[in-house]
Structure formats: C-alpha cells, structure tokens
Amino acid sequence: MRVLFIIIGEIRCLNTFNKLLEKLKLEDIIYCGYSDNIIHFHIKKDTDFVTISDISEITKLLPKKLNKNYFQRNMIQWFHLHNCIMNKYNKIKKYDFIVKIRTDTIIKEDINFFKQKISNINDDTIYFKTDQMFISKSQCFLENFKHFYDNIECLEKGMWASEPQTTLFIKNKFKKSYSIEDLNLKVIYINRGNFIKIPGEGRTIIF
C-alpha cells in the first residue's frame, strides 16, 4: 500500500512541524507552500516540492471565477493544493491513498498503525476534518479536488468562508464522506505553538 502525504501551507510553528516531519521521516511527502520553508526539511531530504517564492505569484493562477480583488488569505491553501495537483498529477495518481495535512498538525500514533487504519477506505469515499485534513484514494482525490480552486466564487469582499465551503463541496462531489474522527486516528489537527492567529485574518483581502 502506497500512501502520499501532501503537506500544505506556511510553517508557523517549527516545533510542531518538526514533530510532524519526524513522524513522517520514512514516508513519501510533497510539500506545497513557500520556497523559504524548504530549509526546514533537512531531516527529510527526499521530499518533493511545489512552492512559490512570493505570495504575488498567486496572481498567475487565480480561481477562474474570482475577481482578483476578492482573493482572501484563506484561499491561499487552496492555491497551494491546486498548484500541487497541476504540477504533480501523474506522480500523485501512482499512490493508493492521499493524506492532505497541514504544517501545524501532529500525528500522535505509530505511523504504520495510522496507515493500517486508513487502508480500508473505499473508492469514491473521503474522510475529512473541515478544511484541515483529507484522506482518500488517490484517483478519487485528484478527480474531485482538481475542480475546487477554479470554482471558488465570492460576490462580496471578505465573505468567503473556507470551512463551510469545503464541507459543501465534499458533500456534493464525493459519493460518500465521513468525519475523520470515525477512523479513530490519534491526531492533533491544529497546534500553532506560540503563533497567535488574529480573529478574522483568513478573510483578509490579499491583492
């Protein structure tokens, strides 16, 4: 069974991220984020990367249905995932399972036991925790999420909410969807350490 971990986003707490990398040190990884963060992968040198050097590069690949002036901070993670799918599609489809995970996630159990728990996930099925973590068969993952980013729409500035939009998309696109909690995985989904998130920051307009 081949499992690929796609790690998304900015590294905000290095301590949390190092714990994640240590857990995944023998696993296949694609990191989708910022080139400045590549230096933190020194313990996992065989990682594959799809990165940008500056946030301004996002303007080259905006959602097709979205006005540039409505692009919010909480859409950035979806840019990274879309960029990854576009650039690594053929590589990703060779795996049996995909785990999309954030840099501020901690997996607390043995990684082999973790993989065993996800090994019985069926075709056309996804297990998810809002917009924080997804687990699915690779082909199912690719064929559905390759459409998400370009279908982002927002009719009023600062009003696009990632979590409910993600949940709605998954319910509409996947034949079967379940909470990750149903897999009984020992995971801490958000551990930002000393990083303090400002309320409402995700809806900040970027451009």
C-alpha positions as CSV (number, residue, x, y, z in Angstrom):
1,M,0.0,0.0,0.0
2,R,1.5,3.3,-1.1
3,V,0.5,6.4,0.9
4,L,1.4,10.0,-0.1
5,F,1.3,12.8,2.5
6,I,0.7,16.2,0.9
7,I,1.7,18.9,3.4
8,I,0.1,22.3,2.7
9,G,0.9,25.8,3.8
10,E,3.2,28.1,5.7
11,I,5.3,26.8,8.6
12,R,4.1,28.9,11.6
13,C,5.4,26.7,14.5
14,L,8.7,25.0,13.8
15,N,8.5,22.8,16.9
16,T,5.1,21.4,15.8
17,F,6.3,21.0,12.2
18,N,9.4,19.1,13.3
19,K,7.3,16.6,15.2
20,L,5.2,16.0,12.1
21,L,8.3,15.5,9.9
22,E,9.9,13.1,12.5
23,K,6.7,11.1,12.3
24,L,6.8,11.0,8.5
25,K,10.5,10.6,8.1
26,L,10.1,7.3,6.2
27,E,7.0,8.4,4.2
28,D,6.6,9.9,0.8
29,I,5.9,13.7,1.0
30,I,5.0,16.5,-1.3
31,Y,5.3,20.0,0.4
32,C,3.2,22.7,-1.2
33,G,4.0,26.1,0.2
34,Y,6.9,28.6,0.2
35,S,10.4,28.1,-1.0
36,D,11.8,29.8,2.1
37,N,10.5,26.8,4.1
38,I,12.4,24.2,2.2
39,I,15.4,24.6,4.6
40,H,13.3,23.1,7.3
41,F,13.1,19.7,5.5
42,H,16.7,18.9,6.4
43,I,15.7,15.6,8.1
44,K,13.6,14.6,5.1
45,K,15.8,15.4,2.1
46,D,13.8,13.2,-0.4
47,T,10.7,15.4,-0.1
48,D,9.2,16.7,-3.3
49,F,8.3,20.3,-3.5
50,V,5.8,22.6,-5.3
51,T,6.5,26.0,-3.9
52,I,6.3,29.7,-4.6
53,S,8.9,32.3,-3.5
54,D,6.4,35.1,-3.0
55,I,2.7,35.5,-2.5
56,S,2.5,37.7,-5.6
57,E,3.0,34.6,-7.7
58,I,-0.6,33.6,-6.9
59,T,-1.8,36.2,-9.4
60,K,-0.6,34.0,-12.2
61,L,-3.0,31.3,-11.1
62,L,-6.2,32.9,-9.7
63,P,-9.5,31.0,-9.5
64,K,-11.2,31.3,-12.9
65,K,-14.5,32.6,-11.4
66,L,-13.0,35.0,-8.9
67,N,-12.2,38.7,-9.2
68,K,-8.6,39.3,-8.2
69,N,-9.6,42.0,-5.7
70,Y,-11.7,39.4,-3.8
71,F,-8.9,37.0,-3.2
72,Q,-8.7,36.2,0.6
73,R,-5.9,34.8,2.8
74,N,-7.9,31.7,3.5
75,M,-7.9,30.8,-0.2
76,I,-4.1,30.5,-0.2
77,Q,-4.1,26.9,1.0
78,W,-6.4,26.0,-2.0
79,F,-4.0,27.7,-4.4
80,H,-1.2,25.5,-3.0
81,L,-3.2,22.3,-3.4
82,H,-4.3,23.3,-6.9
83,N,-0.7,24.1,-7.8
84,C,0.4,20.7,-6.5
85,I,-2.3,18.8,-8.4
86,M,-1.5,20.7,-11.6
87,N,2.3,20.0,-11.3
88,K,2.3,16.6,-9.7
89,Y,-0.8,14.9,-11.1
90,N,1.0,12.0,-12.7
91,K,3.0,11.3,-9.6
92,I,0.1,11.6,-7.2
93,K,-2.1,9.1,-9.1
94,K,0.5,6.4,-8.6
95,Y,-0.3,6.2,-4.9
96,D,-3.1,4.2,-3.3
97,F,-4.0,6.8,-0.7
98,I,-3.6,10.5,-0.3
99,V,-3.4,12.3,3.1
100,K,-3.7,16.1,2.8
101,I,-2.4,17.6,6.0
102,R,-1.4,21.0,7.4
103,T,2.0,22.0,8.8
104,D,0.5,22.6,12.2
105,T,-0.8,19.0,12.6
106,I,0.6,16.4,15.0
107,I,0.2,12.7,14.4
108,K,0.4,11.1,17.8
109,E,0.3,7.4,16.9
110,D,2.6,5.0,15.2
111,I,2.6,5.8,11.5
112,N,2.2,2.2,10.4
113,F,-0.8,1.9,12.7
114,F,-2.1,5.2,11.2
115,K,-1.7,3.7,7.6
116,Q,-3.4,0.5,8.7
117,K,-6.4,2.4,9.9
118,I,-6.9,4.1,6.5
119,S,-6.2,1.1,4.4
120,N,-9.9,0.0,4.1
121,I,-11.2,3.3,2.8
122,N,-13.3,2.6,-0.3
123,D,-13.3,4.1,-3.7
124,D,-15.4,7.4,-4.1
125,T,-15.0,8.0,-0.3
126,I,-13.4,10.7,1.7
127,Y,-12.7,11.1,5.4
128,F,-12.2,14.8,6.3
129,K,-11.9,17.3,9.2
130,T,-13.3,20.5,7.8
131,D,-10.6,22.1,5.6
132,Q,-7.8,20.8,7.8
133,M,-7.2,17.2,6.8
134,F,-8.5,14.9,4.0
135,I,-7.9,11.2,3.4
136,S,-9.0,9.4,0.2
137,K,-8.0,7.1,-2.6
138,S,-5.7,9.0,-5.0
139,Q,-7.8,8.9,-8.1
140,C,-10.9,10.0,-6.2
141,F,-8.9,12.7,-4.5
142,L,-7.5,14.0,-7.8
143,E,-10.7,13.9,-9.9
144,N,-12.6,15.9,-7.3
145,F,-10.2,18.4,-5.8
146,K,-8.8,19.4,-9.2
147,H,-12.0,21.3,-9.6
148,F,-12.3,23.0,-6.2
149,Y,-10.0,26.0,-6.6
150,D,-11.2,27.2,-10.0
151,N,-14.8,27.1,-8.7
152,I,-14.2,29.4,-5.8
153,E,-16.7,32.3,-6.0
154,C,-17.3,35.3,-3.8
155,L,-19.8,38.0,-4.5
156,E,-18.9,40.2,-1.6
157,K,-15.4,41.1,-0.3
158,G,-14.2,39.3,2.7
159,M,-17.2,36.9,2.9
160,W,-15.8,33.6,1.6
161,A,-15.6,31.0,4.4
162,S,-13.3,28.1,3.8
163,E,-14.7,25.5,6.2
164,P,-18.4,25.6,5.2
165,Q,-17.5,25.9,1.5
166,T,-15.1,22.9,1.8
167,T,-17.8,20.8,3.6
168,L,-20.4,21.7,1.0
169,F,-18.0,20.8,-1.9
170,I,-17.2,17.5,-0.4
171,K,-20.9,16.6,0.3
172,N,-21.7,17.4,-3.4
173,K,-18.7,15.9,-5.1
174,F,-17.9,12.7,-3.2
175,K,-20.4,9.8,-3.2
176,K,-19.5,9.0,0.4
177,S,-18.0,11.3,3.1
178,Y,-17.3,10.8,6.7
179,S,-15.6,12.5,9.6
180,I,-12.0,11.6,10.2
181,E,-13.0,11.0,13.8
182,D,-14.7,7.8,12.6
183,L,-11.2,6.4,11.8
184,N,-10.1,6.9,15.5
185,L,-6.9,8.5,14.4
186,K,-4.7,10.0,17.2
187,V,-4.2,13.4,15.7
188,I,-4.0,17.0,17.0
189,Y,-5.3,18.9,14.0
190,I,-4.1,22.4,14.9
191,N,-1.1,23.2,17.2
192,R,0.2,26.6,16.4
193,G,2.6,26.8,19.3
194,N,3.4,30.4,20.1
195,F,1.9,31.7,16.8
196,I,-1.3,33.7,17.6
197,K,-3.9,33.8,14.9
198,I,-5.8,37.0,14.6
199,P,-9.6,36.5,14.5
200,G,-10.9,37.1,11.0
201,E,-7.4,37.1,9.5
202,G,-8.4,34.4,7.0
203,R,-10.8,36.7,5.3
204,T,-8.2,39.5,4.7
205,I,-8.0,40.6,1.1
206,I,-4.6,39.9,-0.3
207,F,-4.3,41.9,-3.5
